[in-house]
Amino acid sequence: MRPDLKALTDLIVGDTQADRVVPPTGFTASLTVFAAGAMAFLAVFALALSLATGRLADRWGEELAKSSTIRISAPEGQLAAQTAAALRVLETTEGVASARALDPEEQQALLEPWFGPDLPVDALPIPQLIEVIEEGGGFDPQGLRLRLAAEVPGAVLDDHTRWRRPLVEAASRLRLLGWMSLILIGATTAVMITLAANAALTANGQVIRVLRLVGARDAFIARAFVRRFTLRALTGAAGGMVLGAIAILLLPSEQVAGGFLTGLGFQGWHWIWPLTIPPLAAGVAFWATRMAAWKMLKDLP
């Protein structure tokens, strides 16, 4: 049997004699369980951040890509005529599903967050806004701008490109930071478990020498440490994952008005992802402890 498969079999089945080599308690046991639990807890939030920002980027991109705005600035006597002309142009524009001019109450609602509810819309020269909803592959923005320039001189088309791109880029970078955090969490877990394994091996140096004298092979000793530390990491990560999932459940539910702050969590089948954290933590512990054990055993006289 290959050494890797042998080690994996021993990890699952166990060896009562080998388990006695590693002390079941002590600061290394507590350190391993705590480190794995803390890292798993943080990994749940990093994973939730990555998935939430991915959904946010997709939603912002889809919502902003489906709508555009036309802003008409004209003298009071010409505003209604230019608005009607712009609507006629939009009716014959391919890729436009619908277009409507916003009424004064809707425009006031849009300005209320900045200027308050008492803004006198009727007394101010506020441009007329037209909401444009796209269909299919959308319209040709450059062609529509040329038509509006010829028929509606006071109209300005905003296809939300300058708003959409920074938002989507920001969400995509947040998603990347989330995945990078997961990688750093895994690396930190490996380092801490390696330190704990080295400390346990060093503390049991005399025991290991005696075992060698009575005929124990290094593979037997290494398997004992690998199994014990892997199971500790699995137990700690499972606890940290459960606590992290509970904390995610206690966050506010996703709301459109709340945007990203109320959307940090898992949806649907994405709840499977946290369940992968304990096995991954155990895998990191397995290889980290295995490498540390063989290196330490090789260096021991």
C-alpha positions as CSV (number, residue, x, y, z in Angstrom):
1,M,0.0,0.0,0.0
2,R,1.3,3.5,-0.8
3,P,2.5,5.5,2.2
4,D,-0.1,8.3,1.5
5,L,-2.9,5.7,1.4
6,K,-1.6,4.0,4.5
7,A,-1.5,7.2,6.4
8,L,-5.1,8.1,5.3
9,T,-6.3,4.6,6.3
10,D,-4.7,4.9,9.7
11,L,-6.2,8.3,10.1
12,I,-9.7,6.9,9.5
13,V,-9.4,3.6,11.3
14,G,-7.1,4.6,14.0
15,D,-4.5,2.8,16.0
16,T,-4.9,2.4,19.8
17,Q,-1.3,1.8,20.5
18,A,-0.1,4.7,18.3
19,D,-2.6,7.1,20.0
20,R,-0.9,6.6,23.3
21,V,2.2,8.2,21.9
22,V,0.7,11.7,21.8
23,P,-0.6,13.2,25.1
24,P,-4.4,13.8,24.8
25,T,-4.3,17.0,26.8
26,G,-2.0,20.0,27.2
27,F,-1.5,23.4,25.7
28,T,-0.8,21.9,22.2
29,A,-4.2,20.3,22.2
30,S,-6.0,23.4,23.3
31,L,-4.0,25.5,20.8
32,T,-4.9,23.3,17.9
33,V,-8.6,23.1,18.7
34,F,-8.8,26.9,19.3
35,A,-6.8,27.8,16.2
36,A,-8.9,25.6,14.0
37,G,-12.1,26.9,15.5
38,A,-11.2,30.5,15.2
39,M,-9.9,30.2,11.6
40,A,-13.1,28.3,10.6
41,F,-15.2,31.0,12.2
42,L,-13.4,33.6,10.2
43,A,-13.5,31.5,7.1
44,V,-17.3,31.4,7.2
45,F,-17.5,35.2,7.1
46,A,-14.8,35.4,4.4
47,L,-16.8,32.9,2.3
48,A,-20.1,34.7,3.0
49,L,-18.3,38.0,1.9
50,S,-17.1,36.5,-1.4
51,L,-20.5,35.0,-2.3
52,A,-22.5,38.1,-1.2
53,T,-20.3,40.5,-3.2
54,G,-20.5,38.2,-6.2
55,R,-24.3,38.3,-6.0
56,L,-24.1,42.1,-5.5
57,A,-21.9,42.6,-8.6
58,D,-24.3,40.5,-10.7
59,R,-27.4,42.3,-9.5
60,W,-25.9,45.8,-9.9
61,G,-24.7,45.0,-13.4
62,E,-28.1,43.6,-14.4
63,E,-30.2,46.3,-12.9
64,L,-28.2,49.2,-14.2
65,A,-27.7,47.6,-17.6
66,K,-31.5,47.4,-18.1
67,S,-32.3,51.0,-17.5
68,S,-31.1,54.4,-18.7
69,T,-32.1,58.0,-18.1
70,I,-32.7,61.0,-20.4
71,R,-32.3,64.4,-18.8
72,I,-34.0,67.4,-20.6
73,S,-33.0,70.9,-19.7
74,A,-35.0,73.6,-21.6
75,P,-36.8,76.9,-20.9
76,E,-40.1,76.4,-19.1
77,G,-42.1,77.1,-22.3
78,Q,-40.2,74.5,-24.3
79,L,-39.8,71.7,-21.7
80,A,-43.1,69.9,-22.4
81,A,-42.6,70.0,-26.2
82,Q,-39.0,68.7,-25.9
83,T,-40.2,66.0,-23.5
84,A,-42.9,64.9,-26.0
85,A,-40.3,64.9,-28.8
86,A,-37.9,62.8,-26.8
87,L,-40.7,60.2,-26.1
88,R,-41.5,60.0,-29.8
89,V,-37.9,59.3,-30.6
90,L,-37.8,56.6,-28.0
91,E,-40.9,55.0,-29.4
92,T,-39.1,54.3,-32.7
93,T,-35.8,53.3,-31.2
94,E,-34.9,49.6,-31.4
95,G,-34.1,48.0,-28.1
96,V,-36.3,50.3,-26.0
97,A,-39.0,48.4,-24.2
98,S,-40.7,51.4,-22.6
99,A,-40.1,55.1,-21.8
100,R,-41.9,57.4,-19.5
101,A,-41.5,60.9,-18.1
102,L,-41.2,61.1,-14.3
103,D,-43.9,63.2,-12.7
104,P,-42.9,66.0,-10.2
105,E,-43.7,63.7,-7.1
106,E,-41.2,61.0,-8.4
107,Q,-38.5,63.6,-9.1
108,Q,-39.0,65.1,-5.7
109,A,-38.6,61.6,-4.1
110,L,-35.3,61.2,-6.0
111,L,-34.0,64.5,-4.6
112,E,-35.4,64.1,-1.1
113,P,-32.4,62.2,0.3
114,W,-30.1,65.2,-0.6
115,F,-32.3,68.2,-0.2
116,G,-35.0,67.1,2.2
117,P,-38.8,66.7,1.8
118,D,-39.6,70.4,1.5
119,L,-37.8,71.0,-1.7
120,P,-40.1,73.2,-4.0
121,V,-39.8,71.3,-7.2
122,D,-42.3,73.4,-9.1
123,A,-40.4,76.7,-8.3
124,L,-37.0,75.4,-9.3
125,P,-35.6,74.9,-12.9
126,I,-35.2,71.1,-12.4
127,P,-34.6,69.1,-15.6
128,Q,-37.3,66.7,-16.7
129,L,-36.2,63.1,-16.3
130,I,-37.3,60.2,-18.7
131,E,-36.9,56.6,-17.5
132,V,-35.9,54.3,-20.4
133,I,-36.2,50.5,-19.9
134,E,-34.3,48.4,-22.4
135,E,-35.1,45.0,-23.9
136,G,-33.2,42.3,-25.6
137,G,-29.7,43.4,-26.4
138,G,-30.5,47.0,-25.6
139,F,-30.2,50.1,-27.9
140,D,-27.3,51.8,-29.6
141,P,-26.4,54.6,-27.1
142,Q,-24.3,56.5,-29.7
143,G,-27.0,56.4,-32.3
144,L,-29.7,57.5,-29.9
145,R,-27.5,60.4,-28.8
146,L,-27.2,61.6,-32.4
147,R,-31.0,61.4,-32.9
148,L,-31.6,63.3,-29.7
149,A,-29.1,66.0,-30.6
150,A,-30.9,66.5,-33.9
151,E,-34.5,66.5,-32.6
152,V,-34.2,67.4,-28.9
153,P,-31.3,69.8,-28.3
154,G,-31.8,69.9,-24.5
155,A,-31.7,66.1,-24.0
156,V,-28.8,64.3,-22.5
157,L,-28.7,60.5,-22.4
158,D,-27.2,58.8,-19.4
159,D,-26.9,55.0,-20.0
160,H,-25.4,54.5,-16.5
161,T,-22.1,53.3,-17.8
162,R,-20.1,55.6,-15.7
163,W,-22.1,54.5,-12.6
164,R,-22.2,50.8,-13.4
165,R,-18.5,50.2,-14.1
166,P,-17.1,51.5,-10.7
167,L,-19.8,49.7,-8.7
168,V,-19.3,46.4,-10.4
169,E,-15.5,46.7,-10.2
170,A,-15.7,47.5,-6.5
171,A,-17.9,44.5,-5.8
172,S,-15.6,42.2,-7.9
173,R,-12.6,43.4,-5.9
174,L,-14.3,42.8,-2.6
175,R,-15.1,39.2,-3.9
176,L,-11.4,38.8,-4.7
177,L,-10.4,40.0,-1.3
178,G,-12.8,37.5,0.2
179,W,-11.1,34.6,-1.6
180,M,-7.6,35.9,-0.7
181,S,-8.7,36.0,2.9
182,L,-9.7,32.3,2.7
183,I,-6.2,31.5,1.4
184,L,-4.6,33.5,4.2
185,I,-6.8,31.8,6.8
186,G,-5.8,28.4,5.4
187,A,-2.1,29.3,5.5
188,T,-2.3,30.7,9.0
189,T,-4.1,27.5,10.2
190,A,-1.3,25.4,8.7
191,V,1.4,27.5,10.4
192,M,-0.3,27.4,13.8
193,I,-0.9,23.7,13.7
194,T,2.7,23.1,12.5
195,L,4.0,25.1,15.5
196,A,1.7,23.1,17.9
197,A,2.9,19.8,16.3
198,N,6.6,20.8,16.6
199,A,6.0,21.8,20.3
200,A,4.4,18.4,21.0
201,L,7.2,16.5,19.2
202,T,9.8,18.4,21.1
203,A,8.1,17.9,24.4
204,N,7.9,14.1,23.8
205,G,11.5,13.8,22.5
206,Q,12.5,11.4,25.3
207,V,9.4,9.2,24.7
208,I,10.2,9.1,20.9
209,R,13.8,8.0,21.6
210,V,12.6,5.2,23.9
211,L,10.1,4.1,21.3
212,R,12.9,3.9,18.8
213,L,15.0,1.9,21.2
214,V,12.2,-0.7,21.5
215,G,11.8,-1.0,17.8
216,A,9.1,1.6,16.9
217,R,9.5,2.9,13.4
218,D,9.2,6.6,12.5
219,A,6.2,5.9,10.4
220,F,4.4,4.5,13.5
221,I,5.3,7.6,15.5
222,A,4.4,10.1,12.8
223,R,1.0,8.5,12.2
224,A,0.2,8.9,15.9
225,F,0.8,12.7,15.7
226,V,-0.9,13.1,12.4
227,R,-4.0,11.4,13.5
228,R,-4.3,13.2,16.8
229,F,-3.7,16.7,15.4
230,T,-5.9,16.1,12.4
231,L,-8.8,15.0,14.6
232,R,-8.3,18.0,16.8
233,A,-8.3,20.4,13.9
234,L,-11.5,18.7,12.5
235,T,-13.2,19.0,15.9
236,G,-12.2,22.7,16.3
237,A,-13.1,23.6,12.8
238,A,-16.5,22.0,13.1
239,G,-17.3,24.0,16.2
240,G,-16.1,27.2,14.6
241,M,-18.1,26.6,11.5
242,V,-21.3,26.0,13.5
243,L,-20.8,29.2,15.4
244,G,-20.0,31.1,12.2
245,A,-23.1,29.8,10.5
246,I,-25.3,30.8,13.5
247,A,-23.8,34.3,13.5
248,I,-24.6,34.6,9.8
249,L,-28.2,33.5,10.4
250,L,-28.5,36.2,13.0
251,L,-27.6,38.9,10.5
252,P,-30.4,41.0,9.0
253,S,-32.1,39.4,6.0
254,E,-31.3,40.8,2.6
255,Q,-33.2,43.9,1.6
256,V,-32.9,46.0,-1.5
257,A,-32.8,49.2,0.5
258,G,-30.0,47.9,2.7
259,G,-27.9,46.9,-0.3
260,F,-24.7,45.0,0.7
261,L,-25.0,45.5,4.5
262,T,-28.1,43.3,4.6
263,G,-27.0,40.8,2.0
264,L,-24.0,39.2,3.8
265,G,-25.0,35.6,4.0
266,F,-25.6,32.3,2.1
267,Q,-28.6,31.6,-0.2
268,G,-30.0,28.3,-1.4
269,W,-27.4,25.6,-2.1
270,H,-24.6,28.0,-1.1
271,W,-25.2,26.8,2.5
272,I,-23.2,23.7,1.4
273,W,-20.0,25.7,1.2
274,P,-19.6,26.1,5.0
275,L,-19.8,22.4,5.4
276,T,-16.6,22.0,3.4
277,I,-14.6,24.1,5.9
278,P,-14.0,21.3,8.6
279,P,-12.8,18.7,6.0
280,L,-10.5,21.3,4.4
281,A,-9.1,22.3,7.9
282,A,-8.5,18.6,8.6
283,G,-6.7,18.3,5.3
284,V,-4.5,21.3,6.1
285,A,-3.8,19.8,9.5
286,F,-3.0,16.4,8.0
287,W,-0.4,17.6,5.6
288,A,1.1,20.3,8.0
289,T,1.5,17.8,10.8
290,R,2.8,15.1,8.5
291,M,5.5,17.4,7.2
292,A,6.4,18.7,10.6
293,A,6.5,15.2,12.1
294,W,8.8,13.7,9.5
295,K,11.1,16.7,9.6
296,M,11.3,16.6,13.4
297,L,11.9,12.8,13.4
298,K,14.6,13.2,10.9
299,D,16.4,15.8,12.9
300,L,16.1,13.9,16.3
301,P,19.3,12.0,17.1
